[in-house]
Amino acid sequence: MAEKFNDWAKNYVEIEESEWCALDGKSIKGTVKNYNSSQQNFVSIVSVFACKRGLVVGMEKFENHETSEIQVVQDLITAMDLQGVVFSFDSLHCQKKLVS
């Protein structure tokens, strides 16, 4: 579903230069496996929200045992190929090793 949504958004929603987009990941509570274990697995969704429009313009699903939110956010930004856009992230993405 995320792939179809992203295709639609890419074709029908044009993000303008200097537009603000917020990215955040949220876990889906009903998908938790091994609830009582420290090795829990669950599905999360990262979404790209165009603030001016009040519209989600991109999303990606991932499982926490397969990849991290940091990598999914970076891949999503690359795939969307947005130029001149201002992004806001939560503190998870404010790590020195991510700055390039």
C-alpha atoms as an extended CHARMM CRD file, in Angstrom:
* protein
*
       100  EXT
         1         1  MET       CA              0.0000000000        0.0000000000        0.0000000000  PROA      1               0.0000000000
         2         2  ALA       CA              2.8370000000        2.3950000000        0.8420000000  PROA      2               0.0000000000
         3         3  GLU       CA              4.3640000000        1.8570000000       -2.6050000000  PROA      3               0.0000000000
         4         4  LYS       CA              1.0800000000        2.7000000000       -4.3630000000  PROA      4               0.0000000000
         5         5  PHE       CA              0.5530000000        5.7390000000       -2.1250000000  PROA      5               0.0000000000
         6         6  ASN       CA              4.0720000000        7.0200000000       -2.8350000000  PROA      6               0.0000000000
         7         7  ASP       CA              3.5210000000        6.5920000000       -6.5890000000  PROA      7               0.0000000000
         8         8  TRP       CA              0.2750000000        8.5690000000       -6.3620000000  PROA      8               0.0000000000
         9         9  ALA       CA              1.8530000000       11.3550000000       -4.2840000000  PROA      9               0.0000000000
        10        10  LYS       CA              4.8450000000       11.6230000000       -6.6160000000  PROA      10              0.0000000000
        11        11  ASN       CA              2.5460000000       12.0680000000       -9.6240000000  PROA      11              0.0000000000
        12        12  TYR       CA             -0.1070000000       14.3460000000       -8.1330000000  PROA      12              0.0000000000
        13        13  VAL       CA              1.4670000000       16.3890000000       -5.3270000000  PROA      13              0.0000000000
        14        14  GLU       CA              4.1930000000       18.8880000000       -6.1600000000  PROA      14              0.0000000000
        15        15  ILE       CA              6.3020000000       20.0190000000       -3.2150000000  PROA      15              0.0000000000
        16        16  GLU       CA              7.5780000000       23.5590000000       -3.6870000000  PROA      16              0.0000000000
        17        17  GLU       CA             11.0820000000       24.7660000000       -2.8980000000  PROA      17              0.0000000000
        18        18  SER       CA             11.4680000000       25.9540000000        0.7290000000  PROA      18              0.0000000000
        19        19  GLU       CA              8.3370000000       24.0390000000        1.7800000000  PROA      19              0.0000000000
        20        20  TRP       CA              8.5260000000       22.5000000000        5.2540000000  PROA      20              0.0000000000
        21        21  CYS       CA              8.1750000000       18.7410000000        5.6340000000  PROA      21              0.0000000000
        22        22  ALA       CA              8.1510000000       16.8630000000        8.9360000000  PROA      22              0.0000000000
        23        23  LEU       CA              9.2850000000       13.2440000000        9.1220000000  PROA      23              0.0000000000
        24        24  ASP       CA              8.4270000000       10.9260000000       11.9770000000  PROA      24              0.0000000000
        25        25  GLY       CA              8.0390000000        7.2410000000       12.6550000000  PROA      25              0.0000000000
        26        26  LYS       CA              5.2720000000        5.6450000000       14.6850000000  PROA      26              0.0000000000
        27        27  SER       CA              5.0370000000        2.0290000000       15.7650000000  PROA      27              0.0000000000
        28        28  ILE       CA              1.8160000000        0.0910000000       15.2720000000  PROA      28              0.0000000000
        29        29  LYS       CA              0.9200000000       -1.3060000000       18.6820000000  PROA      29              0.0000000000
        30        30  GLY       CA             -1.0340000000       -4.3200000000       17.4420000000  PROA      30              0.0000000000
        31        31  THR       CA              2.0110000000       -5.6570000000       15.5630000000  PROA      31              0.0000000000
        32        32  VAL       CA              4.2570000000       -6.3040000000       18.5960000000  PROA      32              0.0000000000
        33        33  LYS       CA              5.7200000000       -9.8120000000       18.7240000000  PROA      33              0.0000000000
        34        34  ASN       CA              7.4370000000      -11.2440000000       21.8380000000  PROA      34              0.0000000000
        35        35  TYR       CA              5.7390000000       -8.6170000000       24.0130000000  PROA      35              0.0000000000
        36        36  ASN       CA              7.4250000000       -9.7490000000       27.2710000000  PROA      36              0.0000000000
        37        37  SER       CA             10.8810000000      -10.0630000000       25.7330000000  PROA      37              0.0000000000
        38        38  SER       CA             13.6270000000       -7.4720000000       25.3580000000  PROA      38              0.0000000000
        39        39  GLN       CA             13.8560000000       -8.7040000000       21.7360000000  PROA      39              0.0000000000
        40        40  GLN       CA             10.4690000000       -7.3420000000       20.6630000000  PROA      40              0.0000000000
        41        41  ASN       CA              9.6850000000       -6.9320000000       17.0080000000  PROA      41              0.0000000000
        42        42  PHE       CA              7.0460000000       -4.5630000000       15.6470000000  PROA      42              0.0000000000
        43        43  VAL       CA              6.0120000000       -2.7290000000       12.4920000000  PROA      43              0.0000000000
        44        44  SER       CA              6.4660000000        1.0290000000       12.2160000000  PROA      44              0.0000000000
        45        45  ILE       CA              5.4970000000        3.6020000000        9.6170000000  PROA      45              0.0000000000
        46        46  VAL       CA              7.6270000000        6.6290000000        8.7260000000  PROA      46              0.0000000000
        47        47  SER       CA              5.6510000000        9.4180000000        7.1000000000  PROA      47              0.0000000000
        48        48  VAL       CA              6.5770000000       12.6630000000        5.3500000000  PROA      48              0.0000000000
        49        49  PHE       CA              4.0790000000       15.4100000000        6.2150000000  PROA      49              0.0000000000
        50        50  ALA       CA              3.9370000000       18.5750000000        4.0630000000  PROA      50              0.0000000000
        51        51  CYS       CA              3.0900000000       21.1430000000        6.7490000000  PROA      51              0.0000000000
        52        52  LYS       CA              1.7450000000       23.9110000000        4.4870000000  PROA      52              0.0000000000
        53        53  ARG       CA             -0.6760000000       21.5280000000        2.7950000000  PROA      53              0.0000000000
        54        54  GLY       CA             -1.5410000000       19.4520000000        5.8470000000  PROA      54              0.0000000000
        55        55  LEU       CA             -0.9300000000       16.3630000000        3.7370000000  PROA      55              0.0000000000
        56        56  VAL       CA              1.1460000000       13.1980000000        3.9850000000  PROA      56              0.0000000000
        57        57  VAL       CA              3.2280000000       12.9960000000        0.8050000000  PROA      57              0.0000000000
        58        58  GLY       CA              5.3020000000        9.8850000000        1.4460000000  PROA      58              0.0000000000
        59        59  MET       CA              5.4810000000        6.8790000000        3.7450000000  PROA      59              0.0000000000
        60        60  GLU       CA              7.4250000000        3.7030000000        4.3160000000  PROA      60              0.0000000000
        61        61  LYS       CA              6.7850000000        0.6330000000        6.4790000000  PROA      61              0.0000000000
        62        62  PHE       CA              9.5400000000       -1.2360000000        8.2990000000  PROA      62              0.0000000000
        63        63  GLU       CA             10.1060000000       -3.8020000000       11.0310000000  PROA      63              0.0000000000
        64        64  ASN       CA             12.4970000000       -2.7730000000       13.7860000000  PROA      64              0.0000000000
        65        65  HSD       CA             14.4640000000       -6.0620000000       13.5790000000  PROA      65              0.0000000000
        66        66  GLU       CA             15.1430000000       -5.5550000000        9.8760000000  PROA      66              0.0000000000
        67        67  THR       CA             16.2140000000       -1.8990000000        9.7910000000  PROA      67              0.0000000000
        68        68  SER       CA             16.1930000000        1.3200000000       11.8040000000  PROA      68              0.0000000000
        69        69  GLU       CA             14.0370000000        4.4170000000       11.5230000000  PROA      69              0.0000000000
        70        70  ILE       CA             17.1830000000        6.4170000000       10.7570000000  PROA      70              0.0000000000
        71        71  GLN       CA             17.9360000000        4.3780000000        7.6390000000  PROA      71              0.0000000000
        72        72  VAL       CA             14.3010000000        4.3690000000        6.5010000000  PROA      72              0.0000000000
        73        73  VAL       CA             14.1130000000        8.1800000000        6.7880000000  PROA      73              0.0000000000
        74        74  GLN       CA             17.3120000000        8.6070000000        4.7770000000  PROA      74              0.0000000000
        75        75  ASP       CA             16.1080000000        6.1770000000        2.0920000000  PROA      75              0.0000000000
        76        76  LEU       CA             12.6850000000        7.8540000000        1.9020000000  PROA      76              0.0000000000
        77        77  ILE       CA             14.1850000000       11.3230000000        1.4340000000  PROA      77              0.0000000000
        78        78  THR       CA             16.4580000000        9.9750000000       -1.3080000000  PROA      78              0.0000000000
        79        79  ALA       CA             13.5970000000        8.1600000000       -3.0580000000  PROA      79              0.0000000000
        80        80  MET       CA             11.3650000000       11.2430000000       -3.0140000000  PROA      80              0.0000000000
        81        81  ASP       CA             14.1470000000       13.3140000000       -4.6420000000  PROA      81              0.0000000000
        82        82  LEU       CA             13.0130000000       16.5940000000       -3.0800000000  PROA      82              0.0000000000
        83        83  GLN       CA             15.1720000000       19.6570000000       -3.7840000000  PROA      83              0.0000000000
        84        84  GLY       CA             15.3000000000       22.8070000000       -1.6260000000  PROA      84              0.0000000000
        85        85  VAL       CA             12.8510000000       21.4250000000        0.9500000000  PROA      85              0.0000000000
        86        86  VAL       CA             13.2190000000       22.1170000000        4.6860000000  PROA      86              0.0000000000
        87        87  PHE       CA             12.9260000000       18.9600000000        6.7960000000  PROA      87              0.0000000000
        88        88  SER       CA             12.2160000000       18.6660000000       10.5030000000  PROA      88              0.0000000000
        89        89  PHE       CA             12.9930000000       15.5130000000       12.4730000000  PROA      89              0.0000000000
        90        90  ASP       CA             12.7970000000       14.3690000000       16.0680000000  PROA      90              0.0000000000
        91        91  SER       CA             15.9020000000       14.0710000000       18.2270000000  PROA      91              0.0000000000
        92        92  LEU       CA             16.6240000000       10.5070000000       17.0610000000  PROA      92              0.0000000000
        93        93  HSD       CA             18.0790000000       12.0130000000       13.8770000000  PROA      93              0.0000000000
        94        94  CYS       CA             20.3420000000       14.5350000000       15.6730000000  PROA      94              0.0000000000
        95        95  GLN       CA             23.4860000000       12.4260000000       15.9030000000  PROA      95              0.0000000000
        96        96  LYS       CA             26.9570000000       13.5650000000       14.9430000000  PROA      96              0.0000000000
        97        97  LYS       CA             27.5980000000       10.4160000000       12.8930000000  PROA      97              0.0000000000
        98        98  LEU       CA             24.6110000000       11.2510000000       10.6360000000  PROA      98              0.0000000000
        99        99  VAL       CA             25.9720000000       14.6350000000        9.5710000000  PROA      99              0.0000000000
       100       100  SER       CA             27.6590000000       14.5380000000        6.2140000000  PROA      100             0.0000000000
